[in-house]
Amino acid sequence: LPAPGADASAPGKYPVALPEKFDGAPASFPMFLAQAKLYIQGRARNFPDDRTKVHFLISLLKDQAAKWALPLLRQDSPLLADYTGFCN
């Protein structure tokens, strides 16, 4: 972990792996979400708003999970700008 006061969002300073893509399996969702949140928190400068966070999460979806998200993108759903709502 970075030292207190260290810039964790600077490139190469926060060694957290990119989460694996999520395929929609309910049993693996809690771990996927925890890893994604850890990644986002560690690179806060790269995720300045809810929309950026949600778009990042959607980029990590595949198979059934990606199919679930497609209508949200097509309709420009308000959920795309609601990180907490999207995660729930």
C-alpha positions as CSV (number, residue, x, y, z in Angstrom):
1,L,0.0,0.0,0.0
2,P,1.2,3.5,-0.6
3,A,2.5,5.5,2.3
4,P,0.1,8.0,3.8
5,G,0.0,11.1,1.7
6,A,1.5,9.3,-1.3
7,D,-0.1,9.9,-4.7
8,A,-1.7,6.5,-5.3
9,S,-3.3,7.6,-8.6
10,A,0.1,8.3,-10.3
11,P,1.0,5.7,-12.9
12,G,3.1,2.9,-11.6
13,K,2.6,3.9,-7.9
14,Y,-0.3,1.7,-7.0
15,P,0.2,-1.9,-7.9
16,V,-3.4,-3.1,-8.2
17,A,-4.2,-5.4,-11.1
18,L,-6.9,-4.7,-13.6
19,P,-9.9,-6.8,-12.7
20,E,-10.7,-9.8,-14.8
21,K,-13.7,-9.4,-17.1
22,F,-17.1,-10.4,-15.6
23,D,-19.2,-12.8,-17.5
24,G,-22.4,-12.5,-15.5
25,A,-22.0,-15.4,-13.1
26,P,-23.7,-14.3,-9.9
27,A,-21.3,-16.2,-7.7
28,S,-18.3,-14.2,-9.0
29,F,-20.0,-10.8,-8.9
30,P,-19.0,-9.8,-5.4
31,M,-15.3,-10.4,-6.0
32,F,-15.4,-8.7,-9.4
33,L,-17.0,-5.6,-7.9
34,A,-14.6,-5.5,-5.0
35,Q,-11.6,-5.7,-7.4
36,A,-13.1,-3.1,-9.7
37,K,-13.8,-0.7,-6.8
38,L,-10.2,-1.2,-5.5
39,Y,-8.8,-0.4,-8.9
40,I,-11.0,2.7,-9.2
41,Q,-10.1,4.0,-5.7
42,G,-6.4,3.5,-6.4
43,R,-6.6,5.5,-9.6
44,A,-9.1,8.2,-8.5
45,R,-7.7,10.8,-10.9
46,N,-8.6,8.6,-13.8
47,F,-12.2,8.3,-12.6
48,P,-13.4,11.9,-11.9
49,D,-17.1,11.2,-12.0
50,D,-19.8,8.5,-11.9
51,R,-20.1,8.2,-15.6
52,T,-16.4,7.5,-16.1
53,K,-16.6,4.8,-13.4
54,V,-19.7,3.1,-14.9
55,H,-18.2,3.2,-18.4
56,F,-15.0,1.5,-17.0
57,L,-17.2,-1.2,-15.3
58,I,-19.1,-1.8,-18.5
59,S,-15.8,-2.2,-20.4
60,L,-15.0,-5.1,-18.1
61,L,-18.2,-7.0,-18.9
62,K,-18.4,-9.9,-21.3
63,D,-20.9,-12.5,-22.5
64,Q,-24.2,-12.3,-20.6
65,A,-23.1,-9.3,-18.5
66,A,-22.3,-7.3,-21.6
67,K,-25.6,-8.2,-23.2
68,W,-27.3,-6.9,-20.0
69,A,-25.5,-3.6,-20.3
70,L,-26.1,-3.0,-24.0
71,P,-29.6,-1.6,-23.7
72,L,-28.4,0.9,-21.0
73,L,-25.8,2.2,-23.5
74,R,-28.2,2.3,-26.4
75,Q,-30.8,4.3,-24.4
76,D,-28.2,6.5,-22.6
77,S,-29.8,5.3,-19.4
78,P,-29.5,7.7,-16.3
79,L,-27.9,4.7,-14.6
80,L,-24.8,5.3,-16.7
81,A,-24.2,8.4,-14.5
82,D,-25.0,6.7,-11.2
83,Y,-22.1,4.6,-10.0
84,T,-23.8,3.5,-6.8
85,G,-27.0,2.6,-8.6
86,F,-25.2,0.7,-11.3
87,C,-23.2,-1.3,-8.7
88,N,-26.4,-2.2,-6.9
